[in-house]
C-alpha cells in the first residue's frame, strides 16, 4: 500500500509541471492577445494552395 | 459582387467616377492603386477573407517627413540594434481578418521586413525590420499607401514601455493547482472517518494538504490582506476585511486542527474560495485595449511639424523644440500645435476640438491663431508666439480642474454593504463565543472560528464583479464602452444628465433641406425665390440660399406676418409661404419638423422640410429620459437655436448657452453642490473639463477609434438614441446585485446555523462554499442577460 506515496508524488509532480507550463505560457504573452492567433492559424493553408479554392469566408466582424 | 460598391473599400461608386480595372470596379484611383499593389505581389487573398475590407489611402505627401529625423525615430522604436529595429504602430483601420492577413504579410511588400505581428484588440502591428534595407518612413508610407495609415501622435513620443500586469493569471494558476490537488487529497476523509487505511495515511495526507495550501495562502490571496490592511488604516470597512479575516482564520484553525489531530481542517474550502474570488476579479477586469480613457492633448498633437528655416528650406521639427519666432508650415488637416500669428493671407481654421463649433473660422494675415485648431484647405504659414507648454490650450489642460480626480473615492455598493456586514459578523462571532465560553472553552473557539469561516462573504464579494462584468460586456457589444465596472454603479445613481450641444445632440453633418409635395416648375421657383428675398427670417434666408439662382423680379405687394409667413404678389401671381396655420393647411405632426409650406395662386404645392442636424431619435430620447432625470443642454454656441430646441425638447429641459469650457465645468460643479449626481454627455476638448468633473462622463464619438477626451465611457454615436436603454440596464444591474445579495446572505444564514451550534464539519463548508458561488454566479449572469434583452 506504500505505493501510494509514489503515486501521489507522481501526480503532484505532474500537476506542478502543468502549473509551470501555464506560468511559462502566461509569461511569454500568450494570454495577452486572445483573438489574433485564432484568426492567424487559419491563414497558413490559404497561402500554399492559393488560386485553387480561396473562397473561404471567415466571419470576424466583431470584437467583443 | 455588388456593382454599386467599390471592390476595395466598399463605398458607393459615383457612376461617372467609376474605374474599371481587372474586371473590378473601384470608386477612386487610390483604391485601384492599392488593388494593383496587392495583385502585383500575389496578395489578392486579401479580398477573400472579407468583402471590401480596404480603406482609401489618404494623401499624405510630406506628412511623415519628420520620420527622417533620427532622434524622433529612436523615440518611436520599441527595440533598436544594428540589424534589427522593432516598432509598434497603432492603426485605427484594423477591423477584420483581412487586415490581419495583409499586415502580417508585409514582408512580401517591403524587403527588409522580417516579421510583422498584429494585435487585433489593441489595433497594433509590431514590425521587425532591418534598418539597413529599409526605414521607418518607408514603412509608414507603405502602410499609408495600402490604406493602413498609422496614427502617430505626441503621445507615442513620450511612450514609456508599458508593463503588462499578469500577476492575476499567475495567482489564479497557483490557486487552481492547489485547489485541485487538495480537493483530491481531502476526498477520502469526507466520508469514511476511522476507516483503517485512512487512519494509516491521514497524517501524510494532511501535511501534504497543508504544504499545498501554503502558496495560495501566501501568494494568491496576498492582494486581500493588503487591501484589508489599507482599508483598516483608512477607517473604511470594505469587503476585503471579512474575506481576509476568513482566510486567515481558516488557515490558522485548520493548522491547529491537524497539529492536534482534531480533524482535517478547511484547507479545501480556503483554496476554493481564493480561486473563485480571483476568477471573479478576472471577469470584472474587462478592458477595451483599443480604447484609451485617459487622454490628454498629447494624443491629439502631432509629433513634429514643418519649420521653415531662414533660407527658405523646410525641415521637420519636434513640437517640443518649437521656439518663439519660428516660422511653421501647416498643411491641410494638420493641427496647429502652438499659439502664433498668421502670415499667409488667409486661413480657415476648424476649432471644433477646442470649442465644439463645427464651422471653420476664417483668419486673416496678422490674426492670432491658437493651438488646437486644424487648418482646412491650403497650406498656411505662421509665426510662433508661445512654445507648446505655454500655449493656451496646453495651459488649460495642465490646469488641475481639468484632470479627472483620482482621489475622488467612490464607495462601491459592496463596500457599503460590508460596512454593516463586517461589524455584524464580528458581533455575532463574539456573542457566540461569549455564550459558549462558559460551557465549554474548546467548543467556544470552534464556534468562533467556524462563524468567521462560514460567513466569509465569498458569494457576496463575487456578486458585484460578476454582474457588473457581465453588464460591461453587454454594453460593450452595444457600443457603449465603459472604463471599468464601477462606472455602471455610478450610472445607476445619476439623476441629472447634461448634454453638450454641438457634436453631441447634433451631428457634424450640414443641415439639408428637402422638398416634399408637388414638384415646382421653373417659373414657380422664380416666384418663390423672389418672394423670399424680402424676408429676414432665418428660415427664409436659408431657403433663399438653397433655391438655385433665379431671374430677379420685383414684387407688387409684400407682406410679412411675424412668426407666421410671407404673402407676396407679382402682378397676377400670388405666393404664400409659411407655417401650416398660416396657410390653413392641416398637416400631420407639424411640430416635429421645421417646415415651410408653399402655396402658389391659392393652390397648395408642398413644403420645404428643414432636416435639422440633430441626431436621430433625440426627441424620443429626451421624452423618455425626462420622466426620471433632470435634463440640461449646455452649449458653447450662442442661443440662435434656442427656439428650435425649446420646441423639440421637453419643457423641463434647461438650456444654457454661451458657455466656455471652464464655465461648463463650473456649471457641473454647481449641480453637484446641490447634491445631484451628474452625467455629462459630450465630445471634443471643450467638454473635457466638464466630463472630468461630472460623476459619469460619457464621450460621444462618430468613430470610437479616433480620439476623444478623458472620460468614463465612450459611446458610439449611432447608439445615441439608446442612452435610455443603458441607463435602465445599469439600474437593473444594481437591482440584480441586491437580489443576489439577499441570496448569498441566505446561504450565510444556513452556514451560520451550523457554525453557531458548533456543528460545522469540513464537508459542510466544502459543499456550501462552491454551491453558493455557483448559484450566485449563474443567477446574476441569467438575470443581467434577461434585463439586457428588455
HADDOCK unambig.tbl for C-alpha pairs under 7 A between the chains (distance, minus, plus):
assign (segid A and resid 15 and name CA) (segid B and resid 177 and name CA) 6.87 0.50 0.50
assign (segid A and resid 19 and name CA) (segid B and resid 173 and name CA) 6.50 0.50 0.50
assign (segid A and resid 19 and name CA) (segid B and resid 174 and name CA) 6.98 0.50 0.50
assign (segid A and resid 19 and name CA) (segid B and resid 177 and name CA) 6.61 0.50 0.50
assign (segid A and resid 23 and name CA) (segid B and resid 170 and name CA) 6.18 0.50 0.50
assign (segid A and resid 33 and name CA) (segid B and resid 119 and name CA) 6.41 0.50 0.50
assign (segid A and resid 35 and name CA) (segid B and resid 120 and name CA) 6.70 0.50 0.50
assign (segid A and resid 36 and name CA) (segid B and resid 118 and name CA) 6.91 0.50 0.50
assign (segid A and resid 36 and name CA) (segid B and resid 119 and name CA) 6.04 0.50 0.50
assign (segid A and resid 36 and name CA) (segid B and resid 120 and name CA) 5.48 0.50 0.50
assign (segid A and resid 39 and name CA) (segid B and resid 97 and name CA) 6.58 0.50 0.50
assign (segid A and resid 54 and name CA) (segid B and resid 48 and name CA) 6.56 0.50 0.50
assign (segid A and resid 55 and name CA) (segid B and resid 48 and name CA) 5.79 0.50 0.50
assign (segid A and resid 56 and name CA) (segid B and resid 48 and name CA) 6.75 0.50 0.50
assign (segid A and resid 56 and name CA) (segid B and resid 49 and name CA) 6.68 0.50 0.50
assign (segid A and resid 57 and name CA) (segid B and resid 48 and name CA) 6.60 0.50 0.50
assign (segid A and resid 57 and name CA) (segid B and resid 49 and name CA) 5.10 0.50 0.50
assign (segid A and resid 57 and name CA) (segid B and resid 50 and name CA) 6.67 0.50 0.50
assign (segid A and resid 58 and name CA) (segid B and resid 49 and name CA) 5.61 0.50 0.50
assign (segid A and resid 60 and name CA) (segid B and resid 96 and name CA) 5.90 0.50 0.50
assign (segid A and resid 60 and name CA) (segid B and resid 97 and name CA) 6.25 0.50 0.50
assign (segid A and resid 61 and name CA) (segid B and resid 96 and name CA) 5.82 0.50 0.50
assign (segid A and resid 64 and name CA) (segid B and resid 477 and name CA) 6.22 0.50 0.50
